Amino acid sequence: MKVEVSTEMHAVCPDFVGACITANIKNTEYSADLWREIDALGDECRQTLTTESLKTMESIQATRRIYKLCGKDPSRYRPSGEALVRRVLQGKKLYQIDTLVDLINLASMKFGYSIGAFDADKFRGETLTLGIGREGEPYEGIGRGMLNIAGLPVYRDSTGGVGTPTSDNERTKVTLATTHLLVLVNGYDGSEQGVTDTAEYIMQLIDKYCEAQNSAYYIYK
């Protein structure tokens, strides 16, 4: 699968850097060891961050800035990286979904990037393109119903939208039956090092918790 950035997205975020990770994996319902890592990071976040200082993290700050430039209120449609850490700082536990989704949430909390995880077998066509959502564009967010994505950064395959930093699409979501994984790390801060570190961390997690095979990643801009 080729991933590309549209002209309209380059216009608002010329420094965008992304990472595309692919792997064959085995998903499971729950991993106690993974949740020990998640809980430990949650404790660390509560000791070092507040809901206000969180916004100053460059990865989160940059995503909020792009939301505004694209025409969306980042306080109403929160990017997932920010929303996860805010939930922890408010004393709430993260939702337990499945091992694959849980480890992606861990990586997003750790680095602050919004990260999309997809079942690669559910894509249509050969290319994913990062653009900006349009008025009236149909999009069913995972667990959110129909979502107004006008003004949100959005990846599209040949059928339509599959992922935004606020919510991925029901059509291409990962499940326990997923065996072919594709993950996108969104670096609206332009930090190739930050995006690379995040991608390599995810590679370690899927190897440790999802029996990854044939895993690889590449950087795109």
N, C-alpha and C positions, 0 to 999 in steps of 0.2 A: 504494500500500500504506500503510495506516494503522498506526502503531506506538503502543502504549499500555503503561503501567506498571500492573500489577495492585495491588489493595489489599494483598495479602500482601507484595509487594515494598516498597510504600510504608511498610509497618509497620516493616521493618528498615532501610530506607534512604529516609527522607522527603525527603532533599535530592538524590536521583538526578537527573542531567541526561544526556540522550542526544542524539546527532545522527544523523539518517538521511540518507544521501547516495544519490542515484540518478543513473545516467548510461547512455548507450549507449556501449559501448567495443569496442575490438578488442584482444584479448589475444594475446600472443606467447610463445614458449618462453623467450626470454632477452633481456636488455638489458644490454650491457656498460657503458653509461653509468650505468644504475641501480645496477649492482653496484659501481661506483666510489663512488657516494654511500653505499651500504650499508657498504662497507669503511672509508670515511672516518669514518662515525659509530661503527663498531666500535672504531676506533683511539681516538676521542675518549672513548668509554665506558671503555676500559681505562685511560686516563690520569686519569679523574676519579671513577670509581666502584669500589667493592668489592662483593662479594656481600652484605655486611652493610649498607653505606651505601645500597645499592639499595633495601632495604626501607623506607627513610625517605622516599623519593619519595612525595609525597602521593597521586598517582594510584594507585601500587602499594600503598601502605600502606592506603588506603581500600578497595581491592578485597579485600585480605587480611582486613580487618576484617569486611567483609560476608560473606565465605566463612564465617568463624567464627560470625557471627550466624545464618547460614542453616543451620549445622550441618556444615560441611565443613572439613577440614584443608587450609589453603592451602599447606602444605609438601609434601603428598602429591599434591594436585590443583592444581598451580601455575597461576595466571592466565597467559595467553599473553604479556602485556606483560613480566611479570617473567621468565618462562622464556626468552624470546628474549635479554634482556640478560644473564642468568646464563650462558647458553651462550657468548656472546661473551667474558665475563669469565673463563670457564674455558679460553679459548684455542681454542675450537672454532669452525668456520665455520658460519654458518647454512645450513640446507638450501636448495638452489635448487629451486624448484617451477615457477613460471612468472612472467611479468612482473607480473601483477596481484597474485598472492599475495605476491610478493617486495616489492612497493612497500607493501602493507598492513603487512608485517612491519617495514619501515623506519619507517613512521609510528608503529607501536606501540612500537618501540624508542626513538624520539625523544621521545615524550610520555608513555610508560608506561601508556597506556590499553590495555585489551583491546578489540580491534576485530574485528568479524565481517564477512566479505565473502561475499556470496551471489549465486547465479544467480537473479535475480528471476523468471525464467520457471518455476522449479521449485517456487515456493510454491503452497500450496493455500489458497483463501479470500482475503479482502480485508484481514485484520488480523493483525499480529504482536503478541503480548502477552508482556511480561516478567514471569515469575513465578519460582517456586522448584521445583526438581525433586522428584519424589516417589519413594518406595520402589517398585522394580519397574518404573519407567517405562522403556520401551524407547528406546534411544538409541545409534546407531552413530557414534562419533567418527571424524573423518577420520584414517585410518592407525592407529587405536587399537582398532578392533573395538568390541564392545559396552562401553559406559561406564556406570558407576553414577553417575547424575546426581542422586541424592537429596541434597538440601541444596545444590545448585549453582544459582545464578541461571540461568534458561533462557528463551529466546524460543521461543514456540510459534506455529505457524500452525494451520489447522483440522485438520490431520492429526496434529500432535505437535511435539516439540522439533526446532528447527533450529539453535540456537546457544547455547553457553555460553562464559564467559570462558576455560575450559580448552581446549575443542575444539569446532569447528563440526561439523555433521552431514554425513555422506556424501550424504544425499539432496538437499541443496540447495547443495552445494559448487560453486565456480567451476571451470571447465575452459577449455581453449583454444577451445572452441566457444561460450563465454558471450558474449553481446552486450548483455544487459540486466543491469546491475549494481545491487545494493543493498548499502550498507555501513552498519554500526551502530557508533558510538563510544559506549562505556559509561563515563560519568563518575560513579562511585560516590563521588567526592570532592565532588560538588556544585558543581564549578567550571564555570560556563557559559562563562567565558572560555577555560579550558583545552580544553574540548570543542569550542568554536567554532574555536580556533586549529588543533586537530587536523583538523577537518573541512575547513577551508580549505586546509591543507597537502595533504591527500589529494586534493582537487580539483585542485590544482596538479600533483600527481604523475600522476594519471590523464590529465590534459590533455597532459602532456609525454611520457608513455610509452605511453598506451593510446588515443590519438586520440579522447578523450572528446567526445561531443556531447550536447546537452540536459542537461548536468549541473546539479544543484541539490541543496540540502540544507535541512533544517529541524531545529529544536531541539524536543525533546519532554521532558516531565517526568512 
